[in-house]
Amino acid sequence: FGSRRLYRAVSVTAGPAIQQRDEMGKTTTPKPEPTGLAAGLNKGFIVTRRELKMKPSMRRGRKGERVGLVREVVREVVGFAPYERRMIELIKIGSASTFKRSL
């Protein structure tokens, strides 16, 4: 049958990781440059990295122009939900106890 492989987590500390944000706002760490060696974490042939086009799946979840306009019109016509009205009222009053209640 299939052979069972045992994997173990390897923790490597190669200095402080610099956090960056991508197009969708998610935090990512930059990929380290390859060393040109055949072994190690950054192994591999040194090549120049290409800038790739953004895939439609990466754009997913962003508010488009049309959707924003439709939501704005619906908000004008329908108004706020009861819980939203209560939150706005509590914020207008603005004491510490009302902020605690609104959370």
PyRosetta script that sets phi, psi and omega in degrees:
from pyrosetta import init, pose_from_sequence

init()
pose = pose_from_sequence("FGSRRLYRAVSVTAGPAIQQRDEMGKTTTPKPEPTGLAAGLNKGFIVTRRELKMKPSMRRGRKGERVGLVREVVREVVGFAPYERRMIELIKIGSASTFKRSL")
pose.set_psi(1, -164.2)
pose.set_omega(1, -179.6)
pose.set_phi(2, -71.7)
pose.set_psi(2, 147.0)
pose.set_omega(2, 178.7)
pose.set_phi(3, -83.6)
pose.set_psi(3, 140.0)
pose.set_omega(3, 179.2)
pose.set_phi(4, -88.5)
pose.set_psi(4, 131.0)
pose.set_omega(4, 178.3)
pose.set_phi(5, -112.0)
pose.set_psi(5, 135.9)
pose.set_omega(5, 177.8)
pose.set_phi(6, -101.6)
pose.set_psi(6, 123.6)
pose.set_omega(6, 179.2)
pose.set_phi(7, -107.0)
pose.set_psi(7, 142.1)
pose.set_omega(7, 174.2)
pose.set_phi(8, -126.6)
pose.set_psi(8, 146.2)
pose.set_omega(8, -178.5)
pose.set_phi(9, -74.0)
pose.set_psi(9, 133.5)
pose.set_omega(9, 178.9)
pose.set_phi(10, -112.7)
pose.set_psi(10, 120.7)
pose.set_omega(10, 178.3)
pose.set_phi(11, -103.6)
pose.set_psi(11, 125.8)
pose.set_omega(11, -178.5)
pose.set_phi(12, -122.1)
pose.set_psi(12, 130.5)
pose.set_omega(12, 176.5)
pose.set_phi(13, -111.0)
pose.set_psi(13, 102.4)
pose.set_omega(13, -178.4)
pose.set_phi(14, -107.8)
pose.set_psi(14, 34.2)
pose.set_omega(14, -179.2)
pose.set_phi(15, 101.7)
pose.set_psi(15, 176.4)
pose.set_omega(15, -177.9)
pose.set_phi(16, -70.8)
pose.set_psi(16, 132.4)
pose.set_omega(16, 179.4)
pose.set_phi(17, -81.8)
pose.set_psi(17, 132.3)
pose.set_omega(17, 179.5)
pose.set_phi(18, -90.1)
pose.set_psi(18, 121.8)
pose.set_omega(18, -179.0)
pose.set_phi(19, -85.3)
pose.set_psi(19, 134.0)
pose.set_omega(19, 175.2)
pose.set_phi(20, -127.0)
pose.set_psi(20, 160.7)
pose.set_omega(20, 177.1)
pose.set_phi(21, -111.0)
pose.set_psi(21, 135.4)
pose.set_omega(21, 179.0)
pose.set_phi(22, -90.0)
pose.set_psi(22, -165.7)
pose.set_omega(22, -175.1)
pose.set_phi(23, -61.2)
pose.set_psi(23, -34.1)
pose.set_omega(23, -176.7)
pose.set_phi(24, -90.6)
pose.set_psi(24, 1.5)
pose.set_omega(24, 177.6)
pose.set_phi(25, 90.4)
pose.set_psi(25, 3.4)
pose.set_omega(25, 179.1)
pose.set_phi(26, -79.6)
pose.set_psi(26, 146.6)
pose.set_omega(26, 179.9)
pose.set_phi(27, -83.5)
pose.set_psi(27, 133.6)
pose.set_omega(27, 179.1)
pose.set_phi(28, -134.1)
pose.set_psi(28, 155.8)
pose.set_omega(28, 174.0)
pose.set_phi(29, -105.1)
pose.set_psi(29, 137.6)
pose.set_omega(29, -179.0)
pose.set_phi(30, -67.0)
pose.set_psi(30, 144.4)
pose.set_omega(30, -179.8)
pose.set_phi(31, -75.2)
pose.set_psi(31, 129.8)
pose.set_omega(31, -178.9)
pose.set_phi(32, -67.8)
pose.set_psi(32, 153.1)
pose.set_omega(32, -179.0)
pose.set_phi(33, -69.8)
pose.set_psi(33, 141.1)
pose.set_omega(33, 178.0)
pose.set_phi(34, -68.6)
pose.set_psi(34, 150.1)
pose.set_omega(34, -176.7)
pose.set_phi(35, -89.7)
pose.set_psi(35, -17.1)
pose.set_omega(35, -176.2)
pose.set_phi(36, 89.3)
pose.set_psi(36, -3.4)
pose.set_omega(36, 177.9)
pose.set_phi(37, -86.6)
pose.set_psi(37, 161.3)
pose.set_omega(37, -176.9)
pose.set_phi(38, -84.8)
pose.set_psi(38, -9.9)
pose.set_omega(38, -177.1)
pose.set_phi(39, -135.3)
pose.set_psi(39, 159.5)
pose.set_omega(39, 177.2)
pose.set_phi(40, 111.7)
pose.set_psi(40, 177.4)
pose.set_omega(40, -177.2)
pose.set_phi(41, -67.8)
pose.set_psi(41, -39.0)
pose.set_omega(41, -176.8)
pose.set_phi(42, -103.9)
pose.set_psi(42, 37.7)
pose.set_omega(42, -176.1)
pose.set_phi(43, -70.8)
pose.set_psi(43, 162.0)
pose.set_omega(43, 173.4)
pose.set_phi(44, 125.3)
pose.set_psi(44, 163.9)
pose.set_omega(44, -179.0)
pose.set_phi(45, -69.6)
pose.set_psi(45, 138.1)
pose.set_omega(45, -178.2)
pose.set_phi(46, -80.4)
pose.set_psi(46, 120.1)
pose.set_omega(46, 179.1)
pose.set_phi(47, -130.3)
pose.set_psi(47, 161.6)
pose.set_omega(47, 174.4)
pose.set_phi(48, -86.4)
pose.set_psi(48, 130.6)
pose.set_omega(48, -177.2)
pose.set_phi(49, -80.3)
pose.set_psi(49, 137.2)
pose.set_omega(49, 179.7)
pose.set_phi(50, -88.6)
pose.set_psi(50, 149.9)
pose.set_omega(50, 172.3)
pose.set_phi(51, -85.0)
pose.set_psi(51, 117.1)
pose.set_omega(51, -177.4)
pose.set_phi(52, -92.4)
pose.set_psi(52, 150.2)
pose.set_omega(52, 175.0)
pose.set_phi(53, -67.1)
pose.set_psi(53, 151.5)
pose.set_omega(53, 178.5)
pose.set_phi(54, -74.0)
pose.set_psi(54, 130.9)
pose.set_omega(54, -179.9)
pose.set_phi(55, -76.7)
pose.set_psi(55, 154.0)
pose.set_omega(55, 177.0)
pose.set_phi(56, -59.6)
pose.set_psi(56, -30.3)
pose.set_omega(56, -179.9)
pose.set_phi(57, -68.5)
pose.set_psi(57, -27.1)
pose.set_omega(57, 177.9)
pose.set_phi(58, -75.9)
pose.set_psi(58, -24.0)
pose.set_omega(58, -179.3)
pose.set_phi(59, -83.3)
pose.set_psi(59, -13.7)
pose.set_omega(59, -173.5)
pose.set_phi(60, -60.6)
pose.set_psi(60, 135.1)
pose.set_omega(60, 178.3)
pose.set_phi(61, 99.0)
pose.set_psi(61, -14.0)
pose.set_omega(61, 177.0)
pose.set_phi(62, -77.3)
pose.set_psi(62, 145.0)
pose.set_omega(62, -179.3)
pose.set_phi(63, -80.7)
pose.set_psi(63, 124.0)
pose.set_omega(63, 178.5)
pose.set_phi(64, -83.5)
pose.set_psi(64, 171.9)
pose.set_omega(64, -178.0)
pose.set_phi(65, -65.3)
pose.set_psi(65, -44.4)
pose.set_omega(65, -177.6)
pose.set_phi(66, -66.9)
pose.set_psi(66, -43.9)
pose.set_omega(66, -179.0)
pose.set_phi(67, -63.0)
pose.set_psi(67, -40.6)
pose.set_omega(67, 178.3)
pose.set_phi(68, -62.5)
pose.set_psi(68, -41.2)
pose.set_omega(68, 179.0)
pose.set_phi(69, -65.2)
pose.set_psi(69, -44.2)
pose.set_omega(69, -180.0)
pose.set_phi(70, -62.2)
pose.set_psi(70, -44.1)
pose.set_omega(70, -179.7)
pose.set_phi(71, -64.7)
pose.set_psi(71, -36.9)
pose.set_omega(71, 178.6)
pose.set_phi(72, -64.7)
pose.set_psi(72, -43.9)
pose.set_omega(72, 179.1)
pose.set_phi(73, -64.4)
pose.set_psi(73, -43.2)
pose.set_omega(73, 179.6)
pose.set_phi(74, -62.7)
pose.set_psi(74, -41.3)
pose.set_omega(74, 179.5)
pose.set_phi(75, -62.8)
pose.set_psi(75, -39.0)
pose.set_omega(75, 178.3)
pose.set_phi(76, -65.6)
pose.set_psi(76, -41.4)
pose.set_omega(76, -175.4)
pose.set_phi(77, -75.7)
pose.set_psi(77, -47.3)
pose.set_omega(77, -172.0)
pose.set_phi(78, -84.7)
pose.set_psi(78, -39.7)
pose.set_omega(78, -177.1)
pose.set_phi(79, 94.7)
pose.set_psi(79, -165.7)
pose.set_omega(79, -177.7)
pose.set_phi(80, -91.2)
pose.set_psi(80, 154.3)
pose.set_omega(80, 173.4)
pose.set_phi(81, -73.1)
pose.set_psi(81, 159.0)
pose.set_omega(81, -178.0)
pose.set_phi(82, -55.8)
pose.set_psi(82, -40.6)
pose.set_omega(82, -179.3)
pose.set_phi(83, -68.6)
pose.set_psi(83, -32.4)
pose.set_omega(83, 178.1)
pose.set_phi(84, -69.1)
pose.set_psi(84, -39.9)
pose.set_omega(84, 177.7)
pose.set_phi(85, -62.2)
pose.set_psi(85, -40.6)
pose.set_omega(85, -180.0)
pose.set_phi(86, -66.0)
pose.set_psi(86, -40.4)
pose.set_omega(86, 178.2)
pose.set_phi(87, -62.5)
pose.set_psi(87, -44.1)
pose.set_omega(87, -179.9)
pose.set_phi(88, -62.4)
pose.set_psi(88, -41.3)
pose.set_omega(88, 179.3)
pose.set_phi(89, -63.5)
pose.set_psi(89, -43.3)
pose.set_omega(89, 179.5)
pose.set_phi(90, -65.3)
pose.set_psi(90, -36.6)
pose.set_omega(90, 179.8)
pose.set_phi(91, -69.2)
pose.set_psi(91, -37.4)
pose.set_omega(91, 179.0)
pose.set_phi(92, -63.7)
pose.set_psi(92, -38.9)
pose.set_omega(92, 179.0)
pose.set_phi(93, -65.9)
pose.set_psi(93, -51.5)
pose.set_omega(93, 166.4)
pose.set_phi(94, 76.1)
pose.set_psi(94, 35.8)
pose.set_omega(94, 172.1)
pose.set_phi(95, -100.3)
pose.set_psi(95, 169.1)
pose.set_omega(95, -175.5)
pose.set_phi(96, -66.1)
pose.set_psi(96, -38.2)
pose.set_omega(96, -178.1)
pose.set_phi(97, -67.9)
pose.set_psi(97, -34.3)
pose.set_omega(97, 179.3)
pose.set_phi(98, -69.7)
pose.set_psi(98, -33.3)
pose.set_omega(98, 176.4)
pose.set_phi(99, -65.1)
pose.set_psi(99, -39.3)
pose.set_omega(99, 178.1)
pose.set_phi(100, -64.5)
pose.set_psi(100, -40.4)
pose.set_omega(100, 179.7)
pose.set_phi(101, -68.4)
pose.set_psi(101, -33.2)
pose.set_omega(101, -177.0)
pose.set_phi(102, -72.8)
pose.set_psi(102, -19.4)
pose.set_omega(102, 178.2)
pose.set_phi(103, -80.8)
pose.dump_pdb("model.pdb")
